[in-house]
Amino acid sequence: MRAVGYFRETESRSLAEQSESFLEFCKSNGFEAAATFLDPGSRPEARGFRQMLEFVRLQSPQGFLLVAVSDLMSLGSGPTEAVRRYFQLASLGVPIISLNDEADLATDLLRIWSRNRSNGSVGERVKAAMRQKAVRGEVLGRPPYGYRVGMRRRLVIVPIEGSVVRYIFRLYLKDGLGIRRIARRLNDEQFRTRKGGLWSMVTVRDILRNRAYVGTYSRFGVRVPASHSAIIGQEDFQRVQERLDQRRPVSEGRRMSPFLLSGITYCGYCGNKMIGVTRKQRWQRRSDGMTRTAQYRYYQCESRTNRSLCDYHTRRAHELEEEVRRGLKPGGSRTTKTAGNGALAVGEAEAQIRRLRDKAKRLDKRLEEYLESAVSGRMNQEKLRSLGLNLASEQLQLEERLMESHKLAELQASEAERRRQHDNVLRRLGEDWGTLAFGERRDLIRTVLDRVVVKDDRIEMVLKP
């Protein structure tokens, strides 16, 4: 078996000492030292860790690979970052062991995190005070749809919104409608969300999953039953949860294949984004009775997917991507340029970086909530692992987008350099499309292409200025 080592420089142990321990570990256990990745000091960019992730992605399909670290806390500069990186590695399907005791980190994850997380800080004291309010059933933050904040900061039913909540549960439980069809029904019947927006699959699913509607208030790991009036009966709510779980079982090993044009493809009819969709089909041949399977990948209008609005506008993924490739060649007739200036582009890139950083903080907060629930016994380790792996995939995608945004901001800092890069990228895409790795090809496309507007019979490609 091959082993990969990852080490960060600490006050107690140098990189050389940790690397030597790794080589001794491999020699003692008969492992082949495939590679070692290092991050000197406490540099936030963690290039060594990102390089290791890319190496593991490429090597793990071949099997017989594990990752060795000094200990869990050596993965990051703090407990939350360390656990986040642990799940990011685990999401790639490789075992992770500690050189200190040669144990699988999964067994000691909660104990180590609980021991090392910060205690007594201002943030923790604020959270403790807010937990006390939650124990008393006092509302913290925005009340869920169907309720408002009333006397003594308790949730009080909003009659009209409460009726919509009951309607949603009835459509799902009694009428047998799926989440997408419920969102479409609500929109067709002119119901609107609290902010006056359209209903989507996400908003409907969140309502069906929210225990607030059975009178239970949950916040900061505190669950207070019967803290306010229920809108939905406990028995009906439980039946809905069982049906939701049956329709979408948790699959911890599931891996999503990314789409090349995700995030920059728009429907030419409603203006909403088009999202990548993968469908698997299984059938049995009449001639020999053998079972066949096939996988289809295509881009579909998000309005159709999540809200059942717009028409059924789809394009096969490989066909659309090939059309974009042809359009990026010099003289491509489907390409137009956007108006704008370099200063505006730089400002937009910086704003995008701030938004992504804020989202990263929210994801870390969600991970901490999962860990607190597991430490206190409200969540078992299997559920924590499943949620942690799903969250890790989202965090990895976010970090990639953040890296892309930083690269873009740097490119846009100099107008002359940006123009040169623009021409070089178009040349590389035209000449090296077939040999570029997926991630590099995607990054290059986003460097020059602002959006792709898709209609049934044509596309319009808009280059960045």
MIVOKOL-868177 format. One line per 10 residues: number of its first residue (from 1); their letters; for each residue x, y, z of C-alpha. Coordinates in steps of 0.5 Angstrom, whole numbers, plus 500, padded with zeros to 3 digits. Layout:
% MIVOKOL-868177
NUM) a) X/Y/Z | ...
This chain:
% MIVOKOL-868177
1) mravgyfret) 500/500/500 | 502/507/498 | 502/513/504 | 502/520/503 | 504/525/508 | 502/532/510 | 505/536/515 | 504/543/518 | 510/547/521 | 509/548/529
11) esrslaeqse) 512/551/535 | 513/544/538 | 516/540/531 | 519/542/525 | 517/540/518 | 524/536/518 | 522/532/524 | 515/530/522 | 517/528/515 | 523/524/518
21) sflefcksng) 517/521/523 | 513/519/516 | 519/516/513 | 520/511/519 | 513/510/519 | 513/507/512 | 519/503/513 | 516/500/520 | 509/498/516 | 512/496/509
31) feaaatfldp) 508/502/506 | 511/506/500 | 512/513/501 | 508/516/495 | 509/523/497 | 510/528/502 | 506/535/502 | 508/541/507 | 506/548/509 | 511/552/512
41) gsrpeargfr) 508/556/518 | 501/558/518 | 500/561/511 | 493/562/510 | 493/559/503 | 495/552/505 | 498/550/498 | 501/544/501 | 494/542/503 | 491/543/496
51) qmlefvrlqs) 496/540/492 | 495/534/497 | 488/534/495 | 489/534/488 | 494/528/488 | 489/524/492 | 484/526/487 | 488/523/482 | 491/517/485 | 486/514/490
61) pqgfllvavs) 482/511/484 | 488/506/483 | 487/504/491 | 492/502/496 | 493/509/499 | 492/512/505 | 494/519/508 | 498/520/514 | 498/526/519 | 502/528/526
71) dlmslgsgpt) 495/528/529 | 488/531/527 | 490/538/530 | 496/539/525 | 491/539/519 | 489/546/521 | 491/552/525 | 485/551/529 | 480/546/531 | 474/548/526
81) eavrryfqla) 479/548/520 | 482/542/522 | 476/538/522 | 474/541/516 | 480/539/512 | 479/532/515 | 472/531/512 | 475/534/506 | 480/529/505 | 475/523/508
91) slgvpiisln) 470/525/502 | 476/523/497 | 475/516/500 | 482/515/503 | 483/513/510 | 487/518/515 | 491/516/520 | 495/519/526 | 503/518/526 | 502/519/534
101) deadlatdll) 498/513/535 | 497/510/529 | 490/510/529 | 484/512/525 | 482/519/526 | 475/517/525 | 475/514/532 | 477/520/536 | 475/525/532 | 469/528/537
111) riwsrnrsng) 474/527/543 | 480/531/540 | 475/536/537 | 472/537/544 | 478/537/548 | 481/543/543 | 476/547/541 | 476/554/544 | 473/555/551 | 472/561/555
121) svgervkaam) 472/566/549 | 467/572/548 | 464/568/543 | 463/562/547 | 460/567/553 | 455/570/548 | 453/563/545 | 452/561/552 | 448/566/554 | 444/565/547
131) rqkavrgevl) 443/558/549 | 440/560/556 | 435/564/552 | 433/558/547 | 432/554/553 | 427/559/556 | 424/558/549 | 425/565/547 | 426/567/539 | 433/568/537
141) grppygyrvg) 433/571/530 | 428/571/524 | 422/567/526 | 420/561/521 | 415/562/516 | 408/561/519 | 410/565/525 | 412/571/528 | 415/574/535 | 410/575/540
151) mrrrlvivpi) 409/576/548 | 415/574/552 | 419/573/545 | 415/566/544 | 413/564/537 | 406/566/535 | 402/563/529 | 401/568/523 | 394/565/521 | 395/566/513
161) egsvvryifr) 402/563/513 | 400/558/518 | 394/556/513 | 399/555/507 | 404/551/511 | 398/546/513 | 396/546/505 | 404/544/504 | 403/539/508 | 397/536/506
171) lylkdglgir) 399/537/499 | 405/532/500 | 402/527/505 | 394/527/503 | 395/529/495 | 401/525/494 | 405/531/491 | 412/531/490 | 416/537/492 | 417/540/485
181) riarrlndeq) 410/540/484 | 408/543/490 | 412/549/489 | 409/549/482 | 402/549/485 | 404/555/490 | 406/559/484 | 400/558/480 | 395/559/485 | 399/566/487
191) frtrkgglws) 402/564/493 | 408/568/495 | 414/567/500 | 414/572/506 | 419/576/502 | 414/576/496 | 418/571/492 | 417/565/488 | 417/558/492 | 422/553/490
201) mvtvrdilrn) 424/546/492 | 429/548/497 | 423/553/501 | 418/547/500 | 423/542/503 | 425/547/509 | 418/547/511 | 417/540/511 | 423/539/515 | 422/544/520
211) rayvgtysrf) 420/541/527 | 418/548/529 | 411/547/526 | 410/541/531 | 411/546/537 | 419/545/538 | 423/550/538 | 431/549/536 | 437/553/536 | 444/553/538
221) gvrvpashsa) 443/545/540 | 437/547/544 | 431/543/543 | 425/545/547 | 418/541/546 | 412/545/546 | 415/552/547 | 409/555/542 | 403/553/539 | 403/547/533
231) iigqedfqrv) 401/548/526 | 402/541/524 | 400/535/528 | 406/530/531 | 404/524/527 | 403/527/521 | 410/531/521 | 413/524/523 | 410/521/517 | 412/526/512
241) qerldqrrpv) 419/525/515 | 419/518/514 | 417/519/506 | 422/524/505 | 427/519/508 | 425/514/503 | 425/518/497 | 432/521/498 | 436/516/502 | 443/518/505
251) segrrmspfl) 449/516/501 | 455/518/504 | 459/515/498 | 456/519/493 | 460/523/488 | 458/529/484 | 461/529/477 | 462/537/476 | 459/540/469 | 464/545/465
261) lsgitycgyc) 459/551/464 | 456/551/471 | 454/558/474 | 455/561/467 | 450/558/463 | 443/562/463 | 436/560/460 | 435/565/454 | 427/565/455 | 427/566/463
271) gnkmigvtrk) 434/569/464 | 435/564/470 | 441/560/470 | 441/553/467 | 444/547/472 | 447/541/470 | 443/535/471 | 445/527/471 | 440/522/470 | 441/514/470
281) qrwqrrsdgm) 436/510/466 | 436/502/467 | 432/498/462 | 432/490/460 | 433/488/453 | 427/484/450 | 432/480/445 | 436/477/451 | 433/479/457 | 440/483/460
291) trtaqyryyq) 439/489/464 | 443/495/461 | 444/502/464 | 446/509/461 | 447/516/464 | 445/522/461 | 448/529/463 | 445/535/461 | 443/543/462 | 436/544/464
301) cesrtnrslc) 433/551/466 | 433/552/474 | 426/555/474 | 424/549/471 | 428/544/476 | 426/548/482 | 420/551/481 | 416/548/475 | 416/555/471 | 419/556/464
311) dyhtrrahel) 418/550/459 | 423/544/458 | 429/547/456 | 435/543/456 | 441/541/452 | 446/535/452 | 452/537/456 | 457/535/451 | 453/538/445 | 453/545/449
321) eeevrrglkp) 460/544/451 | 462/543/444 | 458/549/441 | 462/553/446 | 469/550/444 | 467/552/437 | 465/559/439 | 471/561/443 | 475/560/437 | 478/566/433
331) ggsrttktag) 472/569/429 | 467/565/433 | 460/568/430 | 456/566/437 | 461/571/441 | 460/578/443 | 463/582/448 | 460/586/454 | 461/593/455 | 465/595/462
341) ngalavgeae) 471/597/464 | 477/594/468 | 475/598/475 | 468/596/475 | 471/589/474 | 476/589/479 | 470/591/484 | 466/586/482 | 471/581/483 | 473/583/490
351) aqirrlrdka) 465/583/492 | 465/576/490 | 471/574/494 | 467/578/500 | 461/574/499 | 465/567/498 | 468/568/505 | 462/570/508 | 459/563/506 | 465/560/508
361) krldkrleey) 464/562/515 | 457/560/515 | 459/553/513 | 464/553/518 | 459/555/523 | 454/549/521 | 460/544/521 | 461/547/529 | 453/546/530 | 454/538/527
371) lesavsgrmn) 460/537/532 | 456/540/538 | 450/536/537 | 455/530/536 | 459/531/542 | 452/532/546 | 449/526/544 | 444/529/540 | 447/526/533 | 450/519/532
381) qeklrslgln) 457/519/529 | 454/516/523 | 450/521/522 | 455/526/523 | 460/523/518 | 455/523/513 | 453/530/514 | 460/532/515 | 462/529/508 | 456/532/504
391) laseqlqlee) 459/539/507 | 466/538/505 | 464/537/498 | 460/544/498 | 466/547/502 | 471/544/497 | 467/547/491 | 467/554/495 | 474/554/496 | 475/553/489
401) rlmeshklae) 471/558/487 | 474/563/492 | 481/561/489 | 478/562/482 | 476/569/484 | 483/571/487 | 486/569/480 | 481/573/477 | 482/579/481 | 489/579/480
411) lqaseaerrr) 488/579/473 | 484/585/473 | 488/589/477 | 492/591/470 | 488/592/464 | 494/591/459 | 496/584/463 | 488/583/463 | 488/584/455 | 494/580/454
421) qhdnvlrrlg) 491/574/459 | 485/574/455 | 488/573/448 | 493/568/451 | 487/564/454 | 483/564/448 | 489/561/444 | 490/556/449 | 483/554/449 | 483/553/442
431) edwgtlafge) 489/550/441 | 490/545/447 | 482/544/449 | 483/536/448 | 489/536/453 | 487/541/458 | 485/537/465 | 478/539/467 | 479/544/472 | 484/548/468
441) rrdlirtvld) 479/548/462 | 474/550/467 | 478/556/470 | 480/558/463 | 473/559/461 | 471/563/467 | 477/567/466 | 474/570/459 | 467/568/458 | 462/572/462
451) rvvvkddrie) 456/567/460 | 453/563/455 | 445/564/454 | 442/558/451 | 436/558/447 | 433/551/443 | 436/553/437 | 442/557/438 | 447/560/444 | 450/567/445
461) mvlkp) 457/567/448 | 458/574/452 | 466/575/453 | 468/579/459 | 471/586/457
